[in-house]
Every structure is written in structure tokens, then in C-alpha cells.
């Protein structure tokens, strides 16, 4: 977990209206956090440890939620914390390493991962992180044009009739190349930013991603998402990262780039695992589409700071600089962009297609079927 400090004003009035029932640590106070302010007004990130631990959220058909630690082919159930949000809030409140919170609360009870992963169990995999009380307190958002392939796909979608002209999308990508990784202690150029919805749009492993009746299409976007929780003063804390499918309507976006905003308000998936690692330097993975049991398309993908136009610090600063993004105990799930997607390769997904995304070091693959409703335009 990483505490994100900043120079913008703190929310000084603690709000508990949607906070879980955890014991308040009276030692937690604004002045107890590290002083990481600088004259430029930029976000400063402090990382105290590297933690490769991965967690998974489960739901039993009888209505019970549990949190578990992934250990190879087993899931070790965790005591006292039934959700990842509960554990994150406790770690923040007690100023503890979340890995310690897990280690101190491991049970002796194990579940076989494979049967649950394949959907052959009374247990179901939930999104890797959520707000367990009210989805309205979970914001889904993202940053586009961070990867060259994504910018090139946008350029093809919206290229001007004059040959050699650059679209606004490619211009913004170049701004990122030139100013997205500022020197330490400084804020860089602002990235593209979009709103995707609230926690009601989150789906887990094996859940269908649905093209709504007003949609034109739907396609996968293989990404990594950052997971954040604000403390009682509104200070954001990075909890970790998760594999994500930032499912979007590319056909709608292609008609007019000003329709990017509504094309993003779709369901999306996260998981199956939450990595408590703070590593976002370089990650490699694979995305694939299967149709009727056969691989239709697949591609190796890359992400992380070595492969994108902005530093993680700069992306986080420009998201949390807004005071309405720093409400106490809110959850933020922020998508960091896609390196490749099947729509850019000319593939139109069909009802029943399986979208699969896996990143090295991030656990088992995230798989979701595509469901399409009757299209009405």
C-alpha cells in the first residue's frame, strides 16, 4: 500500500457515512502521515515495501462473502476481513502493511482454486476489489492514449482527409511523450481522462460483459487497473493493482471522437486477483479471443511505466488533484490504458465469444464471455 501525498487542500472533516464497521485507531491523524510536499504542487509517492501477495474475493451461493489469499492452487481463507475493502481500510486506519493484516489473520481452511476458477463450485469469484456497502462510492475511470498502439488505432479511426494530418488523439499522445514523465517532484502534462461509471458496472471473472441495446458493439481492452482507497481525511492510498478488461464500444467512438465519453460507460471486469505489489515498471501479458472453442485472435501485450507515455505518479496526480475525487473512504479504480485490442485488428466480436487477459505476475487469467442484446439505434 502506498500513501499518496499532495499539496492540494485536505478534507479536514472525517466522514463515516459509508465506512465499514472497523475499529477506529485514534493514532491515525493528518500529522502522522509522512510530509512529502514540494513547491511545484505535484504528487509525491512513497513506497515502503514490495509485496507480491495476491488476494481474491469470493461469494458463496448462500450469501456469504469471504476474502482469501492465493497460494498456488489453493485459496487460504482470511479471518476477520470478509472483503478486500475491509482489509484495506483497516491497514490505512492502523497505518499497517496490508500484508501484515493478511498474515496475522490467516485461517487453516483452504479451498481448491481450480474448481472455483472454472465455475464448478458453490463459490463464485467476485471483482478483485469493490465497495461492499454501496457501489455509488466506487468510481471507475481511466486514462487513454498512454500506449502507442492505442494512439495509432485512434488515429486510424479519426484520421483527417488530408494525408499527413494528425488527429487530436495523436497530438495528445505526443504531448504525453514530451511531458508525461516529468522530473521527480514536478507535475507533467495532463493525460486524457474518462469516466466509466460507478461500482455497479464492475464484473468478475466468468461474468458476461454485455453490449446494451443502445450500443453499437463491444470489445475488450486488456489493461491494468490501479486500486485506491481514500482515508478519513481524503488522502488517497494505492492498495495495489488488478488485471482489467475495460470493455468499450469502439464502433460508437469511431463514428465521432466526441462520442468517446458515452462509448466508455459500459460494464467492465476486474480480477480475478488483487495484487498487493506496487510494481508497475514493466509487465507483459497476452490477450486472446476464442470463438466456438477455437482461438480467433491473440496478441502479446505490454504495459507499465516503461511502455507508456506518462509516469504512474503523473497519472495519479492528475486524477486525485480534484477535491471531489478525495472524499473519505471512497474507492477509485483507475484503468491505465491498452496496448492492443481485437477491434484494432478488424475483428468484430460476436455473442458467446470469450475474452481472455493475463499479465505475468498478476495471477490467473481474467475470462469473460460477450453477451449481446438486440440492437436498437
Secondary structure, 3 states (H helix, E strand, C coil): CEEEECCCCCCCCCCCCCCCCCCCCCCCCHHHCCCCCCCCCCCEEECCCCCCCEEEEEEECCCCEEEEEEECCEEEEECCCCCHHHHHHHHHHCCCCHHHHHHCCEEEEEEEHHHHHCCCCCEEECCCCCCCCCHHHEEEEECCCCCHHHHHHHHHHHCCCCCCCCCHHHHHHHHHHHHCCCCCCCCCCCCCCEEEEEHHHEECCCCCEEECCCCCCCECCEEEEEEEEECCCCCEEEEEEEEEECCECHHHHHHCHHHHHHHHCCCEEEEEEEECCCCCCCEEEEEEEEECCEEEEEEEEEECCCCCCCCHHHHHHHHHCCHHHCCCCCEEEEECCCCCCHHHHCCCCCCCCEEEEEECCCCCCEEEEEEECCCCC
